[in-house]
């Protein structure tokens, strides 16, 4: 069972002030390819899994931004950690219609 929910907002600095959306799309593709459950929200994406599995995904996202030519990246990360188990559905079920 997953022990963490990690929300990430990645803000790449582009070389020439280009739109960051294609860069964010690339970061979300990396999350998707990880096979971990996730939800995309307007200002961040939440990943569900074990910290040991999620942190390498965040590292890969940042490395991909550098590979695309970004001189720097801000990654704002929020972590909900519960060793006995954490899930997006469990945490938000009372708010779902």
N, C-alpha and C positions, 0 to 999 in steps of 0.2 A: 504494500500500500504506500502511496505517496506520503511524504512527510512535510511537504512545503508547497506553498503557492508563491511564485515570484513574479512580480509585475515589473516590466521594463519599458522605459521610454528611451529610445536611442535618438540622439540628436547629433548627426554628423555635420561637421563643418566642411562645406564643399569648396573646391579650389577656386571657382569663379562665381560663387554665389548662386549656383544652380538650385533648382527646386529639389528639396530633400526627399520628396515622396518616392521616387524610384529607388533611393538608397534604403528607405524604410521598408519598401516592398522586398528588397533583397534580404533584409534582416528577418522579415517575417517568413520568407522562403526557407531560411536556415532553421528557424524554429519548427516549421512544418516538417522539414526533412529529418528533424531529430526524432520524430515519432511520439513525442510527448504531447499530452493533451494541452490545448491552449485556447484562449479566446482573445480575439482582437477587439479592442475598444477604441474610441476616438482618440484618446491621448496616451494609451499604453496598451501593452499586450501582457496577459497573465498566462504563465506557464505552470502546469501542475506536475509535480514529480518529486524526486529526491534531490536534495541540494547537490549531491555529488554528480548527478546527471545534468542538472540545470546550469551550473556554473560553467562547464565547458561550452555549452551552447552560447552563453553570453560572451565568452571569450572569442568564440568563432565569429559571432556577429561583429564584434569590434575589429577583429582581424580582416574581415571582409570589407569593412568600410575603408580601412587603410589600403587594402589591395585595389579598391576603386578610386584611390587618389585623395582620400580625405586626410588632411594634415592633423586633424584632431577630432575626437568624438566625446560627447558627454553621454554617459549611460546612467540614467536615474533608475535606481533599483529599490523596490520595496519587497520585503520578505515576511511572509507569515509562516512560521515554523512550528510544527506540532508533532513531536516524535511518535505519538500514538496514531497519527493519520490526519491528513488534511485534503480536502477536496473543494473545488469551486462550487459544485452543486450543494454540498453540505453547508458551506458558509453563506450561500445566497439563496437557498431554497425558499425561505419565507418571503422573499421579494419577487419571486417568479409567479406569473399569472397561472 
